[in-house]
């Protein structure tokens, strides 16, 4: 029996390694092919505004979800129980806000003005009041918080490699990150969009297959009885054990995750790149919302089933790998783990590309010719990746918390401004700068308060409210306060 077990383990490792190699060869090939389409910086950052609805919808969905969904949200459900159900309306609601409110307006707005990045939309034409200030603040926010965001993806890859291949965490982070950097450098936006589409399809398949295998093994009665037997305070409570006003704050804090979607530059740029035509938008929004519903039902279900099947995990964010290993034949488990490892590693590409655009395009440090701009864009990707790897090697927080911090900061800094600008009208330059500083500053302040006794005991339920609700609506109030709106669409004039 021992020999058979060793053979199966060896087969599993061989399958994982083989699948990873094949997958990475495909990614690198995509990078080389996509490089031919990069004639200028606009192609590198937006793919010539030629994304079809399937690629736009699934790549945007995957880049907004990534390791946070597969590992973080699943781990949250494993640890917090029924309170994780709030993630479904929060995240699917965020998709609806993006695709039904923001996408139609920003496509018309940016296409007419030839905006390449979110900062272009917010800053307007050169010479506009506050133009340089807005671009500098926006670039600073993107660079700082994408370093944390990318670090979370590299950390997920490191955790996965460490568990599957028994390699050191540091080596795993470096290997996974280096592969992502390589094909992002080669192919730019086209490579990122196509690989993110593959990633999104893999995530959807995974969110269907593995959770339902776990549910089938338990059955409805087995799941409900198992959850009742957990015995942890608040595990079966939708407010995670918080009471009164703190319970209200906790629930609103989770629902506030949806408010972050309109402010994510790496997601919004898919709207800028989508082909013209209402039929393309209609198809893309249906695909994206359906994808989100399938994936978030799956990851929450897996987390809950995993808690019953494997109740003693020290780190709930490993439940996906534990469940795949325990519920499937070693060969099939190897294929699934390999596919998801590849998906996790191919998530940081969108953030890296936006970070590069922040330096070379938004800060206008790209030089005077296309070759120089592309070179400096790629150099920026390398530098940001190195910083992110160093952050990822510090195991000071969960993937769930690290992503939410960066997500909330960018959501509060950019989301209110983008929604108001494209739906209601231009916001003055200095008011734009103030709103960005207010949104991200309040998120940072809330993060600092977490390290003190400010949030303790029952008041801890307000931490999410303070991170996601207060910054967003305070920034929105700054934008909408009297005197902030321009009376005409002068943002695109040079006077």
N, C-alpha and C positions, 0 to 999 in steps of 0.2 A: 504493500500500500504506500509506503514511504517513497518507493521509487516512482510510482505512478504520479504521486503528488508533486515530486520534484520535476518530473517530465512536463506536467501541466504548467507548473510555474515557469519552466524554461520556455515552453511554447508561448505562454502569455507574454513574457518579456520580448521574445523574438518578434511576435506579432506587433507589439507596441512600437518597437524600434523600426521594423520594416515599414509600418504604416506612417510613422513620423517622417522617415526618410522620403517616402513617396510623396507625401503631402508637401513637404518642404521643397522638393524638386518642382512640384507643380507651382508653388508660390513664386519660386525664383524664376521659373519660365514665364509666369505672368508678368513679373517685373521687367524682364528683358523685352517681351513683346510690347508691353505698355510704354516702354521708354521711347519707342518709335513715334508715339503720338504726342510726345512732349516737345512741341516746337517753340513754346514760350512759357513764361511763368503762369499765364492764365490757364494753359493746358495742364500744367503741373499741379495747380491748386483747385481747378474746377472741371477739368476734363472737357473743356470746350462747351460746357453746358449741354452735353449730349447724353445724359443718363436716361435710360428707359425706366418705365415705372417699376418693374420687378427689381432691378438693381438698386434704384433709388430707395425703394421702400425697405427692402431687406437689409441693405448695407447701412441705412440710417438706423434701423431697428437694432441691428447687431452692435453698431458702434455706441448706441446709447445704453446697452445692456451689459454685455461682456461678462467678465469674471464676477462682477457684482451680482449678477442674476444667477449664474450657475452655481457659484460657491457662496457668495455673501447672503443672498436672499434665502437660499436653501438652508444655510447655517442659521439664519435668523429664525426661520420656522422651526428648526430643530431645537433651538434654545428657548424661544419665547412662546411657542405653541400657537394657540388660536389667534393671538394678537397679530400674527403674520398675515392673516386674511385681509387686513387693511392694505397690504401691499398691492393687492389686485386692483381695487378701484383707484388707488393712487397712481400706479404706473400705467394702467390702461387709460385712465383719465388724462394723464400727461400726453399719451399718444394722440388722443382725440383733440386736445388743445393745440398740439403742434400741427396736425394734418388738416384740421377743419377750420382753425382760426388763423394760425400764423402762415402756413405754407402758401395758400392761395394769394394772400396779400404780398408777402415778401418776394414771391416769384415775379410778380408784375413790377413791384417797386424796384428790385435790384436789377432785373433784366433791362428795364428802361434806362437805368443810370449806369449800367455796366459795372455794378459792384461785384468785387471778387471775394470779399470777406465780410464778416459781420461788422467789423470796424468800419469798412467803407459805408455801410448802411447808416451807422450811427454818426460818423464824422462829416459826411458830405464832401463837397468839392473843395479843393485847395483854396485857401483864402477866406473860407467861411469862418465866422466868429467861433473860437474855441477849437478849430480844426486840429491843430498840432497837439493841444492838451488832451483832447479826447482820444486821439490815436495812441499817445504815450501811455495813458492810464489803461486803456483797453489791452494793449500789448503786455503791459506789466501784469495785469490780472491773469491773462491767458498763460503767460510763461510760468508764473508762480504756481498756479493751481493745476495746470496740466502736468507739471513735474510730479505733483502728488498723485494725480489721476493715472498717469503712465506708470508710476511706481507701484500702484495697486495691481495693475495688470502683470507687471514683472514679478511682483510678490506672489500672485496666484500661480504663475508659471513655475516659479521656484518651489513653492509648496508642493505642487503636483509632481514635478520631476524628483524632488527629494523623496517623496513617498513611494513613487513607482520604481525608480531606478536606484534608490539608496545612494544617491550622490549628495555632496554637500549642498546646502542651501545657496551658498554664495556662487558656486559653480553653476548651479541650475539657473539662477537669475541671469548670469552672464550669457549662458548659452541661448536661453530663450530670447532674451533681449536682443542679442546680436543678430539672430535670424530675422526678427521683425525689422530691425534697422536696415538690413541689407536690401530686402525687397521693397521697402518704402523708399529708400534712396534711389533705386533703379526706376520704379514705375510711377511714382507720384500718385495723383488722385485716381487714375484709372486702375492701377494695381491695387490700391487700397480699397476702392469700391468693389472690385470683383472679388478680392479675397474676403472682404467683409460679407459679401453675399454668400459665399461658400460657408463662412462661419455661421451666418444667420440660419441657413438651411440645416446645418449640423445641430445647432442649438434647438431648433424646432423639433427635429427628429428625436433628439435626446430627451426633450421635455415631454414627448409623447411615450416613448418606449420604456425608459427606466422607471418613471413614477408609476406607470400603470402595471408594470411587472410587480413592483413593490405592493401596490394596492391589491392586485390579484392574489398575491401570496397571503395577505392578511385578511382580505374580505372586509366588508363594511363593519360587521360586528367586531371583528378582530381589531380593526383600527380604533373604533370608538372606545372599546373596552381597554385597549392598550393605552390610549391617551388619558383615560380616567385614572389609570393605575400609576401614572407618572408621579403624581403626588407633590409636585413643586407648587409653591404659592404663585398664583396668577397664571399658571400654564394653560388652564382652560378658560381664562378670562380674556375677553376681547380688549380689555384695558391693561393687560399684563400685571394685574394686582394693584394698580393705582386706583385711588378712590377720589370721589368728589371732583373738584376743579382740576386736580392733577391728572385724573383719568381723561378729562376733556382735553387737556393740553397734550397728553400722550397721543391720543387718537388724531387730533389735528396735526400734530407733528409728523406722524406717518403719512397722512393724506397730503401733507405739504410737499412730499417728494414729487408729486405730479406738477407742482408749480415750477420745478427746476427745468423741465423739458424745453421750454421756449428759449432759455438762456444758454444752451449748450452749443458753442460754435461748430464743433465737429459733427453735430447732427443737423443744424440749420443749414450748413453749406450744401447738404444734399438737396435742399429745396432750391437753392440758387442754381444748382447744376441740372435739375430736372428739365427734360425737353419741354418745349412750349406745347400748349394744347391742353384743353380742359379734360380730354379723355385720359391723358397720361396722369394727370393729378388725381382724377377719380379712381383710376385703377390702383395707383400707388397707395392712396389712403386706405382703401379697402384691404389691400394686402398687409399693410403695416399694422392696422388695428387688429385684424384677425391673428396675425403673428403674435402680437403682444398678449392677446387673450389665451392662446394656446400655451405659450411659454410660461406665463406667470401662474396659470393653474397648475402646470406641471411641476414647477420648482417648489411651490408651496406644498403641494401634495407629497412630493418626495421628502421634503424636510419633516413633515408630520409622520409619514410612514417610517422614515428612517429612525425617528426617535423611539418608536415602538420596537422596531426590529433590532436596533443597535443602541441601547439606552445609555451606554457608559462611555461615549466618546469624549475625550478631553477637549477636542476642538470640533465644534459642530460644523465648521466650514469644510471639513473633510468628508462629510456624509456622502457626497456624490461618488467619490472614489471607493469608499467602503461599500456602498450599496452595489455598485457595478461589480466589484470583486466578489461580493457574497451572493448575488442573485443570478448571475449569468455564468454560463460556461466560460472557462478561462480564455478561450480564443475570442468569443464574442465580447467578453469584458475588455479584453485587450484592444479590440478594434474600437470600442466605444470610448475607452479612456484615451487612446491615442488621438481619436478625432477631436475630443473635447480639449485635450492638451494643446493641440494645434489651433483650435478655435480661440482658446485663451490667449495664446501667444500672438495671434494675429489681430488682437483688439487694439493695441496701443497705436497702431499705424495712423488711425484718423487723428488722434490727439497730437501725434508727432508732426503730422502734416500741417495742422492748424498752428502749432507752435512755430514751425518754420515760416509760415505766412505772416505771423505776427512780427517777426524780425525783418524779413526781407521786403515784405509788402507794406504792412501797417506802419512800421517805423521807417520805411523807405531807405533801408540799408542794403538794398539788393544790387546797387551799381547801375550803370547806364546801359548795359546790354543784356540780352537774354542768357547768354552763357554764364556771365558773372552772377546773375540772379539765381540761376539754377545751382551753381556751385555753392553760393552762400546759404541757400535754402538747405542743401544737403549737409553742409557743415553745422548748421543750427540743429538739425535732426540728431546728428552725432553727439553734440554737446548736451542737449536736453536728455538724450537717452542715458548718457553717462551719469548725469545728476540723478535721474530717476532710478537707476540701478543702485546707487548709493543709498537713496531713501528706502528702496525696497528691502535692502539688507538689514534695516533696523526693524525688528519684529516688535514694534511698540503698540500696534493696534490691529484690529481685524480689517479684512478687506472691506467689509460692510461699512465700517466707520470711516475708513480712509477715503473711500469713493464718495460717500455722502458729504463729507466735509468739502471736497473740491466741487462736487455737484451743486451743493447749496450756494457756495460762494459765487460761482459763475451764473447760476440761475437767478440770484438776487441782483447781481451786477448788470446783467444783460437782458434778462427776461422782460421786466416791466418796460424798459426802454424800447425794445424791439416791438412788443405788442402795441404800445401806444403810438410809436412812430409810423408803423405800417397800417394801422387800423384807424387812427384818429388824425395823425398829421405830425409834421416835424417838431422836434423838441430843440430848443436853443442849445448851443454848444456848451456853455458853462453850466447850464442846468443838467445836461447830459453827463458831464464830468462829475457833478455833485451827486447825482443819482447812483452812478457806478461806485463811487467811493463810499457812499452810504450803505449800499447793499452788501458789498464784499466786506466792508469794515465791521458791520454788525455781526456777520457770520464769524469773522476772526475773533471778535470780542467774546462771542458765545463759546467758541472753542477754548479760549483762555479761561473762561469761568468754569468750564468742566474740570479743570485741574485744581480748583479750589473747593471749598465747602459750600459754594453758592448753590449747587445742585446736590442735594443729599436727601436721603430718606424719601418721603413722599413727593418732595419737590423735584426729584429727578425726572418725573414725568414731563416736566416743562422744558427739558433740554432740547428735544426735537422741535418743539414749538418755537423756542428761542433761536434755533438754527435755521429754520426754513420758513416759518410764517411771518415773524416780526421783521426780518430783513427784507423780504420780498415786498410786503405791503408798505413798509416805511419808504423804500425806494420808489414804489409806485406813487405814494403820496407826494414825494419830492417832484416826480415827473409831472403830476397833474395839478400841483399847486399853481395859483394864479401867476401869470407872467412867464410860465415855462414854455408854452406853445408858441410857435411862429405863426403869424397871421397868414403867411403865404408859403409856398413850397420853396423858400429861399435857400434851403440847405444845399441845394445843388447849384446854386449860383456862386460865383467867385467873388462877389462883392460883400 
